[in-house]
């Protein structure tokens, strides 16, 4: 399968990437079919020297069935060569896991607390009108039942 992907170059801690078309079975920095651009992540996003792409060749390879990796798809989307990928920003990723778990627990408890009174209120209103006579009858029977065992114990 053909892939549009990044091939790493540059020195230690100073990466520079080539955007290449390669068979997915080849090594990341190994053999490739064609170089179609470059990407320098060390430059600020505003500089046009950060990304260089050959639009015609990329469109050709996409037409031939080459699939971009997620990072290349994002780069192509930013340069309007294809639609932006659906998966995007995850703001919770930067929050420490313990704090994230606390927020999730708070969010789970809040809907339960809100839903419980709302669910109980309609149930209480309807049974009160119907159950009022039924509640009185057991109360009268209950003292008799309690009184009888008390008399037996004496």
C-alpha positions as CSV (number, residue, x, y, z in Angstrom):
1,X,0.0,0.0,0.0
2,X,1.3,3.4,-0.9
3,X,1.6,6.0,1.9
4,X,2.3,9.7,2.0
5,X,4.5,10.0,5.1
6,X,7.3,11.8,6.8
7,X,10.9,10.6,6.5
8,X,13.2,12.0,9.2
9,X,16.4,13.7,8.4
10,X,18.6,16.4,10.1
11,X,20.8,15.9,13.1
12,X,20.2,14.9,16.7
13,X,17.5,17.1,18.3
14,X,17.2,19.1,15.1
15,X,14.8,17.2,12.9
16,X,13.8,18.0,9.4
17,X,11.3,15.9,7.5
18,X,10.8,15.0,3.9
19,X,7.2,14.3,2.7
20,X,7.6,11.2,0.6
21,X,5.5,8.6,-1.2
22,X,6.6,5.1,-0.1
23,X,5.4,1.6,0.2
24,X,4.1,1.0,3.7
25,X,6.5,-2.0,4.1
26,X,9.6,0.1,3.6
27,X,11.5,1.5,6.6
28,X,10.6,5.0,7.8
29,X,13.8,6.6,6.6
30,X,14.5,4.0,3.9
31,X,13.6,3.6,0.3
32,X,10.8,5.8,-1.1
33,X,9.3,6.4,-4.5
34,X,9.2,10.1,-4.7
35,X,9.9,13.2,-2.5
36,X,6.9,15.5,-2.7
37,X,7.7,18.1,0.0
38,X,9.4,19.0,3.3
39,X,8.5,19.9,6.8
40,X,10.6,21.8,9.4
41,X,8.9,21.6,12.8
42,X,11.5,23.9,14.5
43,X,10.3,27.0,12.5
44,X,7.3,29.0,13.8
45,X,4.0,28.3,12.2
46,X,3.8,31.7,10.6
47,X,6.9,31.2,8.4
48,X,6.3,29.9,4.9
49,X,9.7,28.0,5.0
50,X,8.2,25.6,7.6
51,X,6.3,23.6,5.0
52,X,7.0,23.1,1.2
53,X,4.7,20.9,-0.8
54,X,4.4,20.0,-4.5
55,X,0.7,20.2,-4.8
56,X,0.3,18.7,-8.3
57,X,2.4,15.6,-7.4
58,X,0.5,15.1,-4.1
59,X,-2.8,15.3,-5.9
60,X,-1.6,12.8,-8.4
61,X,-0.5,10.3,-5.7
62,X,-3.7,10.8,-3.8
63,X,-5.5,10.0,-7.0
64,X,-3.4,6.8,-7.4
65,X,-4.7,5.6,-4.0
66,X,-1.8,6.7,-1.7
67,X,-3.0,7.2,1.9
68,X,-1.6,10.0,4.0
69,X,-0.5,9.3,7.6
70,X,-2.3,11.4,10.3
71,X,0.5,13.9,10.5
72,X,0.8,14.4,6.8
73,X,-3.0,14.6,6.5
74,X,-3.0,17.4,9.0
75,X,-0.2,19.2,7.0
76,X,-2.1,18.8,3.8
77,X,-5.3,20.0,5.4
78,X,-3.6,23.1,6.7
79,X,-2.3,23.8,3.1
80,X,-5.8,23.1,1.7
81,X,-4.7,20.1,-0.5
82,X,-7.3,17.9,1.2
83,X,-10.0,18.2,3.8
84,X,-8.9,18.5,7.4
85,X,-8.9,15.2,9.3
86,X,-11.8,14.7,11.8
87,X,-9.7,13.8,14.8
88,X,-8.5,17.0,16.3
89,X,-7.5,18.7,19.5
90,X,-7.7,16.9,22.8
91,X,-7.5,19.6,25.6
92,X,-7.7,17.0,28.4
93,X,-4.3,15.4,27.3
94,X,-2.4,18.2,29.0
95,X,-4.2,17.8,32.3
96,X,-2.6,15.3,34.7
97,X,-4.5,12.0,34.9
98,X,-5.4,12.4,38.6
99,X,-7.1,15.8,38.0
100,X,-8.8,14.4,34.9
101,X,-10.2,11.5,36.9
102,X,-11.6,13.9,39.5
103,X,-13.3,16.0,36.9
104,X,-14.9,12.9,35.3
105,X,-16.2,11.7,38.7
106,X,-17.6,15.2,39.4
107,X,-19.3,15.2,36.0
108,X,-20.8,11.7,36.6
109,X,-22.1,12.7,40.1
110,X,-23.6,16.0,39.0
111,X,-26.0,14.5,36.5
112,X,-27.1,11.8,38.9
113,X,-27.7,14.3,41.6
114,X,-29.7,16.5,39.3
115,X,-31.6,13.6,37.7
116,X,-32.6,12.0,41.0
117,X,-34.7,14.9,42.5
118,X,-36.2,15.5,39.1
119,X,-37.1,11.8,38.7
120,X,-38.4,11.6,42.3
121,X,-40.6,14.7,42.2
122,X,-43.1,13.4,39.6
123,X,-43.3,10.0,41.3
124,X,-44.1,11.5,44.7
125,X,-46.9,13.7,43.4
126,X,-48.8,11.0,41.6
127,X,-48.7,8.3,44.3
128,X,-49.6,10.7,47.1
129,X,-53.1,11.3,45.6
130,X,-53.7,7.6,45.0
131,X,-51.9,6.1,47.9
132,X,-53.3,8.4,50.6
133,X,-56.3,6.2,51.5
134,X,-54.1,3.1,51.2
135,X,-51.6,4.5,53.6
136,X,-54.2,5.2,56.3
137,X,-55.5,1.7,56.3
138,X,-52.2,0.0,57.0
139,X,-51.5,2.5,59.8
140,X,-54.6,1.4,61.6
141,X,-53.8,-2.3,61.2
142,X,-50.2,-1.8,62.2
143,X,-50.9,-0.7,65.8
144,X,-53.2,-3.7,66.3
145,X,-50.5,-6.1,65.0
146,X,-48.0,-4.4,67.3
147,X,-50.3,-4.4,70.3
148,X,-51.1,-8.1,70.0
149,X,-47.5,-9.3,70.3
150,X,-47.0,-6.9,73.1
151,X,-49.9,-8.5,75.0
152,X,-48.6,-12.0,74.4
153,X,-45.2,-11.1,75.8
154,X,-46.8,-9.9,79.2
